[in-house]
Amino acid sequence: MSREIIRTDQAPQAIGTYSQAVKVGQTVYLSGQIPLAPETMTLVEGGIEQQIRRVFDNLQAVARAAGGSLAEVVKLNVFLTELGDFPVVNQVMADYFAQPYPARAAIGVAALPKNAGVEMDAIMQLE
């Protein structure tokens, strides 16, 4: 089965040795996104809600570049430096996803790249 590398200028460029996403068949593996503004490659200003929204916007941009949307995400991993922010993830997620919701994990971590408060990656299954 062939692999297709997904790339878009609508999401932050990779800041390491990875691709924004890789499509294998109808499955798309979206790399972790932190709350970087694609235009400036700097963290968005504001609190954790703005960071979470930026991460979902970045994931959405990569999903669209792969021919899908967040509606086709089947697995979402959320990494938080403060697990107390998890209720905000649920609140914001409701603006980006509808039922049936994807499977999800939430993991507390000591630190994230660029001192972000949140990072998320996802697996998407295209129709």
C-alpha positions in Angstrom: 0.0 0.0 0.0 1.4 3.4 -0.9 1.9 6.3 1.4 1.0 9.9 0.6 2.6 12.8 2.6 0.1 15.5 3.4 1.2 19.1 3.6 -0.6 22.4 3.9 0.4 26.1 4.5 -2.8 26.5 6.5 -1.2 24.7 9.5 2.2 25.2 11.1 5.0 23.6 9.2 6.8 20.7 10.7 9.5 21.8 13.2 11.4 18.5 13.1 11.8 15.3 11.2 8.2 14.5 10.6 5.3 15.2 8.2 2.1 17.1 9.0 0.2 13.9 8.1 0.7 10.6 6.3 -2.1 8.9 4.3 -2.1 5.2 4.0 -5.0 3.9 2.0 -8.1 5.6 3.5 -6.4 6.2 6.9 -4.7 9.5 7.7 -2.3 9.8 10.6 -2.2 13.5 11.7 1.0 14.5 13.6 0.8 16.3 16.9 -0.3 20.0 16.6 0.5 22.6 19.2 -1.1 26.1 19.2 1.2 27.7 16.7 -0.2 30.3 14.3 0.7 29.0 10.8 1.6 32.5 9.5 4.1 33.4 12.3 5.0 29.9 13.8 4.5 31.5 17.2 2.2 30.4 20.0 -1.2 32.1 20.0 -1.8 34.7 22.6 -4.4 34.2 25.3 -5.2 31.4 27.7 -5.7 27.7 27.3 -9.0 28.1 25.5 -7.3 30.0 22.7 -4.6 27.4 22.6 -7.1 24.5 22.3 -9.0 26.3 19.5 -5.8 26.9 17.6 -4.8 23.2 17.9 -8.3 22.2 16.5 -8.0 24.7 13.7 -4.5 23.3 12.8 -5.8 19.7 12.9 -8.8 20.8 10.8 -6.5 22.4 8.2 -4.4 19.2 7.9 -7.5 17.0 7.7 -8.9 19.2 4.9 -5.5 18.9 3.0 -5.9 15.2 3.2 -9.4 15.3 1.8 -11.4 15.0 5.0 -12.5 16.9 8.1 -12.6 16.6 11.8 -15.9 14.7 11.4 -13.8 11.8 10.1 -11.4 11.6 13.1 -11.8 8.3 14.8 -9.1 8.7 17.4 -7.9 11.8 19.2 -5.0 12.1 21.7 -4.9 15.1 23.9 -1.7 16.0 25.8 -2.0 18.7 28.6 0.6 20.2 30.9 -2.3 20.9 33.3 -4.9 18.1 33.5 -7.1 20.6 35.3 -7.7 22.1 31.8 -9.5 19.0 30.6 -13.0 20.5 31.1 -12.0 23.3 28.7 -11.0 20.7 26.1 -14.5 19.2 26.4 -16.2 22.6 26.1 -14.2 23.6 23.0 -14.3 20.1 21.5 -18.1 20.5 21.3 -17.7 23.4 18.9 -15.6 21.2 16.5 -17.1 17.7 16.8 -20.6 16.2 16.7 -21.7 12.8 17.8 -20.6 10.2 17.4 -17.4 11.5 19.0 -14.0 10.0 18.2 -12.3 7.7 20.7 -10.0 9.8 22.9 -7.2 9.7 25.4 -6.1 12.6 27.7 -2.6 12.5 29.0 -0.9 14.8 31.5 2.7 15.7 30.5 5.4 17.7 32.2 6.2 19.9 29.2 5.4 20.4 25.5 7.4 22.0 22.6 7.6 25.8 22.8 6.0 25.7 26.3 2.6 25.0 24.8 -0.2 24.0 27.3 -1.7 21.5 24.8 -0.9 19.2 21.9 -3.1 16.9 20.0 -2.7 14.3 17.3 -5.4 12.2 15.5 -6.2 9.4 13.2 -8.8 10.0 10.5 -10.6 7.4 8.4 -11.8 8.8 5.1 -15.1 7.6 3.6 
